[in-house]
Amino acid sequence: MNIFWTNRAKLDLEILEDFLIENWGFEVLESFYEILDRKISLLENGNLVHQKYEDTDFHKVLITKHNSIIYEISNDQINLLNMINNFRNPDSNYNLITEK
């Protein structure tokens, strides 16, 4: 499968990068990227179970206990839509993901 990062997902990742550097430093950022790369690779190779996100057609994959990626599958492509904070109000996450 091919991986495509939407502009929203890229922005979410940039915001998370800034937060991690500012609050935890580069070592934590590097560790996060190692985990993210492994999870993206598993998605790309079809080695992850695709959990549905709420009542949507989207899927959710846990990256760390703090963050998940919301994505959709379209033919042979995985579109990464959002990166969410798992500790944010669930309604806020849902509204963020389902708003057009």
Secondary structure, DSSP 8 states (H G I E B T S, - for coil): -EEEE-HHHHHHHHHHHHHHHHHH-HHHHHHHHHHHHHHHHHHHTT-S--EE-TTSS-EEEESSSSEEEEEEEETTEEEEEEEEETTS-HHHHHHHHH--
